[in-house]
Amino acid sequence: MSHSKRGAQATAIGMMCVLLGVISFEIDSGVAEQEANEKAATSWEKAERSPLIPYPETVTYTLAKMTASGNSGMPDGDTYEDNAYTRYLKKTLNVQNEDVLEVSGDENYYLYIQRMIAENNLPDVMLVSGPEEVEELAEYGMIEDLSDSYQEATSSRIKSMYSSYGKELLESVTIDGKLMALPSTQVYYGCNLFWVREDWRKELGLPEPSTLADVEQIIQAFRENDPGGNGNIGLPCAATLYGDGSSNFSVDPVFAAFHAYPGIWLQDGDDSYVYGSLTEETRQALEYLHGWYENGILDQDYMMRTPGEIGELIRDNRCGAFFGWWWAPNNPLIEAVEANPGAEWKPYVIADEYGEVHSYIYGKTSPCIVVRKGYEHPEIVMKIMTALFDNARYRHDGSEEIDLYQKRGVDITARPLVANCDFSNAVFTTTDHIWLALHYPRQTDSMNSLESAYYDSCRRFLDGDRDPVYWAAYASRIQAVRLIEEADVSYVNEDYVPYSHRELPQDMTDMETLAFMKIITGEEPISYFDIFTESWKKNMILENLLY
């Protein structure tokens, strides 16, 4: 064979090898790219269907953020988009909030939400005021169905927390078999306590209170003797008179002593309910409160006071007693103790004439978390709740910075989602664990992060550190909650909590507040109660709202 032919063959073979190599490379590259795409898709799918697997890339969600005054007590430099909670969520889940609204509850956060709804300009995630607003949003097709997300991207512990309230809690936001929101849980609080300036009580030689007569004696002595030297206002209370689980300054213990429970629906037979504000027991309690008002026991300007103003009066030594929850040391008393280091506050349980303590469970489910219709990652809500209320709290998985927040008393509004998630009896089990750890140090090993934070503060207080933060932790978690546990509180609505908190139109609530105010101040006689109840029922029938 000639050299020229051999050269031609070699060239042809070489070109063929190159061509085959190129084809092989392209096939291999295509396979590799396909495998990479499949792997990426699998990673995304796993993250979307798992409570704690992080997203392959950072997922940003727009948020209408509820805040609080004073930057929620966060350290300098921290913001609502960059703080201990958001950094933990970025590290754990690879998610980041982008706040399109930052407004506090005091600044009418929910009014801003209503405006966004009216303008059909919703963020990816937001809080709404309760099940009624969820129903409205679902009716107009504005929010996502979260049923699958709840089943797949929620941890078993979080599901157990919701189960502890019975099926009614999630049913309150389930429409046509679809879970349309995630409600905040409202743990059982026990009863309102009577918080007293103990140093004033001892100074005046007054007995420890246990009845309404004792309460009246203490308030009257504070009014007449004015131990604060600034003009004592008597017993403060909210304009509505009764409260809820998120506010102090009601007179619920007065109502309860008469077995009256205004503001909630009470079971009247197997299938019917009566509104607690319309009962004979409520009438008797109002007549009793009128006597307190006439004698200067009840603050003469109660109908115009805001919670913030009452807090200032307490701080300025113009008020030495009020009805409030176990957590009152954290708000409003911590500021009063900071301003008056010598002040001593102590809680008491007030019983009825038979020595029994009655209350009701505050089962309102506001706020509720909803997700905008069309948002690509509706499961993000479930993942966030699992990360914060299960992983960070119980597994202590890289949550040291959050633990420091809790020890510093940073407000819960620092969290991206201002909704609670806990077992129904969490207040009492938490206190039991802290108490055991204070008395038996080995018990600290099994505490969750919240319990550890409170234990540390209580331990410091008992060791002599009188920092108001440590005092507030001990006074609330140990003194107050243990007192409630010992009181053996009886709940009148324990078997039908969600049904007892049916919302009313604002005009009906305003009618009630005005009628009660007129009776208490003496503008109208007690017989006006009958006129009010009849008018209330007629309006409810017209609006087709009666059970």
C-alpha positions as CSV (number, residue, x, y, z in Angstrom):
1,M,0.0,0.0,0.0
2,S,1.4,3.4,-0.9
3,H,2.3,5.9,1.8
4,S,-0.4,8.3,0.5
5,K,-3.2,5.7,1.0
6,R,-2.0,4.8,4.4
7,G,-2.0,8.5,5.3
8,A,-5.5,9.0,4.1
9,Q,-6.7,6.0,6.1
10,A,-5.0,7.2,9.2
11,T,-6.5,10.6,8.8
12,A,-10.0,9.2,8.3
13,I,-9.7,6.9,11.4
14,G,-8.4,9.8,13.5
15,M,-11.3,12.0,12.4
16,M,-13.8,9.2,13.3
17,C,-12.2,8.8,16.7
18,V,-12.5,12.5,17.3
19,L,-16.1,12.5,16.2
20,L,-16.9,9.6,18.4
21,G,-15.2,11.3,21.3
22,V,-17.2,14.4,20.8
23,I,-20.4,12.4,20.6
24,S,-19.5,10.4,23.7
25,F,-18.6,13.7,25.5
26,E,-21.9,15.2,24.6
27,I,-23.8,12.1,25.6
28,D,-21.9,12.0,28.9
29,S,-22.5,15.7,29.5
30,G,-26.2,15.3,28.7
31,V,-26.5,12.4,31.1
32,A,-24.6,14.3,33.8
33,E,-26.8,17.4,33.3
34,Q,-29.9,15.2,33.4
35,E,-28.7,13.5,36.6
36,A,-27.8,16.9,38.2
37,N,-31.3,18.2,37.3
38,E,-32.9,15.1,38.7
39,K,-30.8,15.3,41.8
40,A,-31.7,19.0,42.2
41,A,-35.4,18.3,41.7
42,T,-35.2,15.5,44.3
43,S,-33.5,17.9,46.7
44,W,-36.2,20.4,46.3
45,E,-38.9,17.8,46.6
46,K,-37.3,16.4,49.8
47,A,-37.1,19.9,51.3
48,E,-40.7,20.7,50.4
49,R,-42.0,17.5,52.0
50,S,-39.8,17.4,55.1
51,P,-40.1,19.5,58.3
52,L,-36.4,20.2,58.7
53,I,-34.5,19.4,55.4
54,P,-33.1,22.8,54.2
55,Y,-33.9,24.1,50.7
56,P,-31.1,23.7,48.2
57,E,-31.1,27.5,47.5
58,T,-32.3,30.3,49.8
59,V,-36.1,30.7,49.7
60,T,-37.2,34.3,50.3
61,Y,-40.7,35.0,51.4
62,T,-42.4,38.4,51.7
63,L,-44.0,39.0,55.1
64,A,-46.4,41.4,56.8
65,K,-44.6,41.6,60.1
66,M,-46.2,42.3,63.5
67,T,-43.7,44.1,65.7
68,A,-43.6,45.7,69.1
69,S,-42.3,49.0,70.6
70,G,-38.6,49.3,71.5
71,N,-37.5,47.0,68.7
72,S,-39.1,44.1,70.7
73,G,-36.2,44.3,73.2
74,M,-33.6,42.9,70.7
75,P,-29.9,43.8,71.1
76,D,-28.6,46.8,69.2
77,G,-28.0,46.1,65.6
78,D,-30.6,43.3,65.3
79,T,-33.6,43.9,63.1
80,Y,-36.8,42.0,62.2
81,E,-35.1,40.6,59.1
82,D,-31.8,39.9,60.8
83,N,-31.9,38.6,64.4
84,A,-31.4,35.4,66.4
85,Y,-34.6,33.8,65.0
86,T,-34.0,34.7,61.3
87,R,-30.4,33.7,61.4
88,Y,-31.3,30.4,62.9
89,L,-33.9,29.8,60.2
90,K,-31.5,30.7,57.5
91,K,-28.9,28.3,58.9
92,T,-31.5,25.5,59.5
93,L,-33.9,25.8,56.6
94,N,-32.2,28.3,54.2
95,V,-35.2,30.7,54.4
96,Q,-35.3,34.4,54.7
97,N,-38.1,36.9,55.4
98,E,-38.4,40.1,53.4
99,D,-40.7,42.4,55.4
100,V,-43.1,44.5,53.3
101,L,-44.8,45.7,56.4
102,E,-43.6,46.3,59.9
103,V,-46.3,47.5,62.2
104,S,-47.0,46.9,65.9
105,G,-50.2,45.6,67.4
106,D,-50.6,48.9,69.2
107,E,-50.5,50.6,65.8
108,N,-53.5,48.7,64.5
109,Y,-51.5,46.0,62.6
110,Y,-54.8,44.2,61.6
111,L,-56.2,47.4,60.0
112,Y,-53.1,47.4,57.7
113,I,-53.8,43.8,56.9
114,Q,-57.4,44.6,56.0
115,R,-56.2,47.3,53.7
116,M,-53.8,44.9,52.0
117,I,-56.7,42.4,51.6
118,A,-59.0,45.1,50.1
119,E,-56.3,46.1,47.6
120,N,-55.6,42.4,46.8
121,N,-52.0,43.1,47.5
122,L,-51.0,40.2,49.8
123,P,-47.5,39.3,50.9
124,D,-46.5,35.6,50.7
125,V,-47.1,35.1,54.4
126,M,-49.1,37.1,57.0
127,L,-51.0,37.0,60.2
128,V,-54.8,37.6,60.3
129,S,-56.9,38.3,63.3
130,G,-58.8,34.9,63.4
131,P,-60.9,32.2,61.8
132,E,-63.5,34.7,60.5
133,E,-60.9,36.5,58.4
134,V,-59.5,33.1,57.2
135,E,-63.0,32.2,56.0
136,E,-63.3,35.4,54.1
137,L,-59.9,35.0,52.4
138,A,-60.7,31.4,51.5
139,E,-64.1,32.4,50.1
140,Y,-62.4,34.8,47.7
141,G,-59.7,32.3,46.7
142,M,-56.9,34.5,48.1
143,I,-55.0,31.9,50.3
144,E,-53.4,28.5,49.9
145,D,-54.7,25.2,51.1
146,L,-52.2,24.0,53.7
147,S,-53.5,20.5,54.2
148,D,-50.7,18.6,52.4
149,S,-48.1,20.9,53.9
150,Y,-49.4,20.2,57.4
151,Q,-49.3,16.5,56.9
152,E,-45.8,16.4,55.2
153,A,-43.8,19.3,56.5
154,T,-44.8,19.4,60.2
155,S,-43.1,17.4,62.8
156,S,-44.9,14.8,64.9
157,R,-44.3,16.9,68.1
158,I,-45.9,20.0,66.6
159,K,-48.9,17.8,65.5
160,S,-49.1,16.5,69.1
161,M,-49.2,20.1,70.4
162,Y,-52.2,20.9,68.2
163,S,-53.9,17.6,69.2
164,S,-53.6,18.6,72.8
165,Y,-56.4,21.1,72.2
166,G,-58.7,18.6,70.6
167,K,-59.8,18.5,67.0
168,E,-61.8,21.8,67.3
169,L,-58.7,24.0,67.1
170,L,-57.7,23.0,63.5
171,E,-61.3,22.6,62.6
172,S,-61.8,26.3,63.3
173,V,-59.7,27.1,60.2
174,T,-60.7,24.1,58.1
175,I,-63.1,24.9,55.2
176,D,-64.7,22.3,53.0
177,G,-62.2,19.8,54.4
178,K,-59.2,22.0,53.6
179,L,-56.8,23.4,56.2
180,M,-56.6,27.1,55.2
181,A,-54.5,28.5,58.0
182,L,-52.3,27.6,60.9
183,P,-53.8,29.0,64.1
184,S,-51.8,30.2,67.1
185,T,-52.3,28.0,70.1
186,Q,-53.6,29.6,73.3
187,V,-52.2,27.6,76.2
188,Y,-54.4,27.3,79.3
189,Y,-53.6,30.1,81.8
190,G,-55.6,29.2,84.9
191,C,-57.2,32.3,86.4
192,N,-56.5,35.9,86.8
193,L,-54.6,36.8,90.0
194,F,-54.8,39.7,92.3
195,W,-51.4,41.4,92.1
196,V,-50.7,43.6,95.2
197,R,-47.9,46.0,96.3
198,E,-46.9,43.7,99.1
199,D,-44.7,46.4,100.8
200,W,-47.7,48.7,101.0
201,R,-50.0,46.0,102.3
202,K,-47.6,45.1,105.1
203,E,-47.0,48.8,105.9
204,L,-50.7,49.3,106.4
205,G,-51.2,46.1,108.4
206,L,-53.7,44.7,106.0
207,P,-54.6,40.9,105.9
208,E,-53.5,38.7,102.9
209,P,-56.5,38.8,100.5
210,S,-58.5,35.7,99.5
211,T,-62.0,37.1,98.9
212,L,-63.6,40.1,97.2
213,A,-64.2,41.7,100.6
214,D,-60.4,41.5,101.2
215,V,-59.8,43.1,97.8
216,E,-62.1,45.9,98.6
217,Q,-60.4,46.5,102.0
218,I,-57.0,46.7,100.4
219,I,-58.0,49.0,97.6
220,Q,-59.9,51.3,100.0
221,A,-56.9,51.5,102.3
222,F,-54.6,52.3,99.4
223,R,-56.9,55.0,98.2
224,E,-57.3,56.6,101.7
225,N,-53.7,56.4,102.8
226,D,-52.0,56.8,99.4
227,P,-48.7,55.1,100.3
228,G,-47.2,56.0,97.0
229,G,-47.8,59.7,97.6
230,N,-49.0,60.5,94.1
231,G,-52.8,60.1,94.4
232,N,-54.0,56.5,94.3
233,I,-56.6,55.7,91.6
234,G,-58.1,52.6,93.1
235,L,-58.5,49.4,91.1
236,P,-57.8,49.9,87.3
237,C,-59.6,47.9,84.7
238,A,-60.1,47.7,81.0
239,A,-63.2,49.5,79.5
240,T,-64.6,46.1,78.4
241,L,-64.3,44.9,82.0
242,Y,-63.5,41.3,81.0
243,G,-60.3,40.3,79.2
244,D,-58.7,37.7,77.1
245,G,-55.5,35.7,77.3
246,S,-53.3,38.5,75.9
247,S,-54.2,41.4,78.3
248,N,-54.3,42.3,82.0
249,F,-56.6,44.6,83.9
250,S,-59.9,42.8,83.7
251,V,-62.3,42.3,86.6
252,D,-62.9,38.6,85.7
253,P,-62.3,37.4,89.3
254,V,-65.3,39.6,90.4
255,F,-67.5,38.1,87.7
256,A,-66.3,34.6,88.5
257,A,-67.2,35.1,92.2
258,F,-70.8,35.4,91.0
259,H,-70.4,32.6,88.5
260,A,-70.7,35.1,85.7
261,Y,-68.7,34.7,82.5
262,P,-69.4,37.7,80.2
263,G,-68.0,37.7,76.7
264,I,-68.2,33.9,76.0
265,W,-70.9,31.5,75.0
266,L,-71.9,29.1,77.7
267,Q,-73.5,25.7,77.0
268,D,-77.2,25.7,78.0
269,G,-78.3,22.1,77.4
270,D,-76.8,19.7,75.0
271,D,-77.0,21.7,71.7
272,S,-77.7,25.3,72.7
273,Y,-75.6,28.1,74.1
274,V,-76.3,31.3,76.0
275,Y,-74.1,34.4,75.8
276,G,-72.5,34.9,79.2
277,S,-73.0,38.7,79.2
278,L,-76.8,38.2,79.4
279,T,-77.1,36.0,82.4
280,E,-78.6,36.8,85.8
281,E,-75.2,36.2,87.4
282,T,-73.7,38.9,85.2
283,R,-76.4,41.3,86.3
284,Q,-75.5,40.6,89.9
285,A,-71.8,41.2,89.3
286,L,-72.5,44.5,87.5
287,E,-74.6,45.7,90.5
288,Y,-71.7,44.8,92.8
289,L,-69.2,46.7,90.6
290,H,-71.5,49.7,90.6
291,G,-71.1,49.7,94.4
292,W,-67.3,49.6,94.0
293,Y,-67.5,52.5,91.6
294,E,-69.8,54.5,93.9
295,N,-67.4,54.0,96.8
296,G,-64.2,54.9,94.8
297,I,-62.9,51.3,94.8
298,L,-63.0,51.1,91.0
299,D,-61.0,53.7,89.1
300,Q,-63.3,56.6,88.3
301,D,-61.8,56.9,84.8
302,Y,-61.6,53.2,84.0
303,M,-63.6,53.6,80.8
304,M,-60.9,55.9,79.3
305,R,-57.7,54.1,80.4
306,T,-55.5,52.2,77.9
307,P,-53.3,49.3,79.1
308,G,-50.3,51.5,78.5
309,E,-51.6,54.3,80.6
310,I,-52.4,51.9,83.5
311,G,-48.9,50.6,83.2
312,E,-47.6,54.1,83.7
313,L,-49.9,54.7,86.7
314,I,-48.4,51.5,88.3
315,R,-44.9,52.6,87.6
316,D,-45.6,56.1,89.0
317,N,-46.9,54.6,92.3
318,R,-50.5,55.7,91.7
319,C,-51.8,52.1,91.6
320,G,-51.0,49.3,94.0
321,A,-53.2,46.5,93.0
322,F,-54.9,45.0,89.9
323,F,-56.2,41.8,88.4
324,G,-53.8,40.2,86.0
325,W,-52.4,37.0,84.5
326,W,-49.5,35.0,85.8
327,W,-47.2,36.7,83.4
328,A,-47.9,40.2,84.7
329,P,-44.4,40.5,86.1
330,N,-43.1,40.6,82.5
331,N,-45.7,43.2,81.5
332,P,-46.4,45.7,83.1
333,L,-44.6,45.1,86.4
334,I,-41.0,44.8,85.2
335,E,-40.9,48.5,84.3
336,A,-42.5,49.4,87.7
337,V,-39.8,47.4,89.5
338,E,-37.1,49.0,87.5
339,A,-38.4,52.4,88.4
340,N,-39.0,51.5,92.0
341,P,-36.3,49.0,93.2
342,G,-37.9,48.7,96.7
343,A,-41.3,47.8,95.4
344,E,-42.5,44.3,96.3
345,W,-45.4,42.7,94.2
346,K,-47.1,39.5,95.2
347,P,-49.9,37.5,93.6
348,Y,-53.0,36.1,95.3
349,V,-55.9,33.9,94.2
350,I,-59.4,35.3,94.9
351,A,-62.1,32.7,95.6
352,D,-65.9,32.8,95.8
353,E,-67.9,32.6,99.0
354,Y,-67.4,28.9,99.1
355,G,-63.6,29.1,98.7
356,E,-63.8,27.8,95.1
357,V,-61.9,29.3,92.1
358,H,-63.7,29.4,88.8
359,S,-62.5,30.6,85.4
360,Y,-62.8,29.8,81.7
361,I,-60.3,28.8,79.1
362,Y,-59.4,31.6,76.7
363,G,-59.6,29.7,73.4
364,K,-59.5,32.4,70.8
365,T,-57.3,31.3,68.0
366,S,-56.0,34.7,66.8
367,P,-53.7,35.2,65.2
368,C,-53.7,32.8,62.3
369,I,-51.0,32.3,59.7
370,V,-52.1,32.3,56.1
371,V,-50.2,31.9,52.8
372,R,-50.9,33.8,49.6
373,K,-52.6,31.9,46.9
374,G,-50.0,30.9,44.3
375,Y,-47.0,31.2,46.5
376,E,-44.6,28.5,45.5
377,H,-43.7,27.2,48.9
378,P,-46.7,27.2,51.2
379,E,-45.0,24.5,53.4
380,I,-42.6,27.2,54.6
381,V,-44.9,28.1,57.4
382,M,-44.9,24.5,58.8
383,K,-41.1,24.2,58.4
384,I,-40.6,27.5,60.3
385,M,-43.0,26.5,63.2
386,T,-41.2,23.1,63.4
387,A,-37.8,24.6,63.5
388,L,-38.6,27.2,66.2
389,F,-41.0,25.3,68.4
390,D,-39.6,21.8,68.1
391,N,-36.0,21.7,66.9
392,A,-34.7,24.9,68.6
393,R,-36.8,24.4,71.8
394,Y,-36.4,20.6,72.4
395,R,-33.3,19.5,70.5
396,H,-31.1,22.6,71.2
397,D,-29.8,22.2,67.7
398,G,-27.6,25.3,67.1
399,S,-30.1,27.6,68.9
400,E,-27.8,29.1,71.5
401,E,-28.5,32.6,70.2
402,I,-32.2,32.1,70.6
403,D,-31.6,30.8,74.1
404,L,-29.9,34.1,74.9
405,Y,-32.9,36.0,73.6
406,Q,-35.2,34.1,75.9
407,K,-32.9,34.8,78.9
408,R,-32.9,38.5,78.1
409,G,-36.7,38.5,77.8
410,V,-36.8,39.6,74.2
411,D,-40.4,39.9,73.1
412,I,-41.9,37.1,71.0
413,T,-42.6,39.7,68.2
414,A,-38.9,39.3,67.3
415,R,-39.9,36.0,65.7
416,P,-40.9,36.3,62.0
417,L,-44.2,34.7,62.7
418,V,-45.9,36.0,65.8
419,A,-47.9,32.9,66.6
420,N,-47.5,30.5,69.5
421,C,-47.3,26.8,69.3
422,D,-47.2,24.7,72.5
423,F,-49.0,22.0,74.4
424,S,-52.3,23.2,76.1
425,N,-50.8,22.6,79.6
426,A,-47.4,24.0,78.8
427,V,-47.6,26.8,81.4
428,F,-47.9,24.3,84.2
429,T,-45.5,21.6,82.9
430,T,-42.9,24.2,82.3
431,T,-43.2,25.5,85.8
432,D,-43.1,22.0,87.3
433,H,-39.9,21.3,85.4
434,I,-38.3,24.5,86.6
435,W,-39.4,23.9,90.2
436,L,-37.9,20.4,90.1
437,A,-34.7,21.7,88.7
438,L,-34.4,24.3,91.4
439,H,-34.8,21.7,94.1
440,Y,-33.1,18.7,92.4
441,P,-30.3,20.0,90.1
442,R,-30.1,16.8,88.1
443,Q,-33.4,17.6,86.6
444,T,-31.9,20.3,84.4
445,D,-30.7,17.7,81.8
446,S,-34.2,17.0,80.5
447,M,-35.4,20.6,80.2
448,N,-36.1,22.3,76.8
449,S,-34.5,25.6,75.9
450,L,-37.4,27.8,77.2
451,E,-37.4,26.0,80.6
452,S,-33.6,26.3,80.7
453,A,-33.7,30.0,80.2
454,Y,-36.3,30.5,82.9
455,Y,-34.4,28.2,85.2
456,D,-31.3,30.2,84.8
457,S,-33.1,33.4,85.7
458,C,-34.9,31.9,88.7
459,R,-31.6,30.4,90.0
460,R,-29.9,33.8,89.7
461,F,-32.8,35.5,91.6
462,L,-32.7,32.9,94.4
463,D,-28.9,33.4,94.6
464,G,-29.5,37.0,95.4
465,D,-29.4,38.8,92.1
466,R,-32.3,41.2,92.1
467,D,-32.2,42.2,88.5
468,P,-35.8,42.9,87.5
469,V,-35.5,40.4,84.6
470,Y,-34.7,37.6,87.1
471,W,-37.4,38.8,89.5
472,A,-40.0,38.7,86.7
473,A,-39.0,35.2,85.8
474,Y,-39.3,33.9,89.4
475,A,-42.5,35.9,90.2
476,S,-44.3,34.7,87.1
477,R,-43.1,31.1,86.6
478,I,-42.7,30.0,90.2
479,Q,-44.8,32.3,92.5
480,A,-47.8,32.9,90.3
481,V,-48.1,29.6,88.3
482,R,-47.5,27.4,91.4
483,L,-50.2,29.4,93.2
484,I,-52.7,28.7,90.4
485,E,-51.8,25.0,90.4
486,E,-52.5,24.8,94.1
487,A,-55.9,26.6,93.6
488,D,-57.4,23.8,91.7
489,V,-59.2,26.0,89.2
490,S,-62.5,24.8,87.7
491,Y,-63.0,25.7,84.0
492,V,-66.6,26.2,83.0
493,N,-66.0,25.7,79.2
494,E,-63.4,23.0,79.2
495,D,-65.4,20.7,77.0
496,Y,-66.3,23.2,74.3
497,V,-63.6,25.8,74.2
498,P,-63.7,27.0,70.5
499,Y,-67.5,27.2,70.5
500,S,-67.4,29.4,73.6
501,H,-65.4,32.1,71.8
502,R,-67.5,32.8,68.8
503,E,-66.7,36.3,67.5
504,L,-69.4,39.1,67.5
505,P,-69.8,42.0,65.2
506,Q,-68.1,45.2,66.6
507,D,-71.3,47.1,66.9
508,M,-72.6,44.3,69.3
509,T,-69.5,44.5,71.4
510,D,-69.7,48.3,71.5
511,M,-73.4,48.1,72.6
512,E,-72.4,45.8,75.4
513,T,-69.5,47.9,76.6
514,L,-71.6,51.0,76.7
515,A,-74.5,49.3,78.6
516,F,-72.1,47.9,81.2
517,M,-70.4,51.3,81.6
518,K,-73.8,53.1,82.1
519,I,-74.8,50.6,84.8
520,I,-71.5,50.7,86.7
521,T,-71.2,54.5,86.7
522,G,-74.8,54.9,87.7
523,E,-75.9,56.7,84.6
524,E,-78.6,54.0,84.3
525,P,-80.1,51.9,87.1
526,I,-79.6,48.1,87.2
527,S,-83.0,47.6,85.6
528,Y,-81.3,48.9,82.4
529,F,-79.7,45.5,82.1
530,D,-83.0,44.1,81.0
531,I,-83.4,46.7,78.3
532,F,-79.8,45.9,77.1
533,T,-80.4,42.2,76.9
534,E,-83.6,42.5,74.9
535,S,-82.1,45.0,72.5
536,W,-79.0,42.7,72.1
537,K,-81.1,39.7,71.3
538,K,-83.2,41.6,68.7
539,N,-80.1,42.8,66.9
540,M,-78.6,39.3,67.0
541,I,-81.8,37.8,65.5
542,L,-81.8,40.5,62.8
543,E,-78.3,39.6,61.9
544,N,-79.1,35.9,62.1
545,L,-76.2,35.3,64.6
546,L,-77.9,33.6,67.5
547,Y,-77.2,29.9,68.1
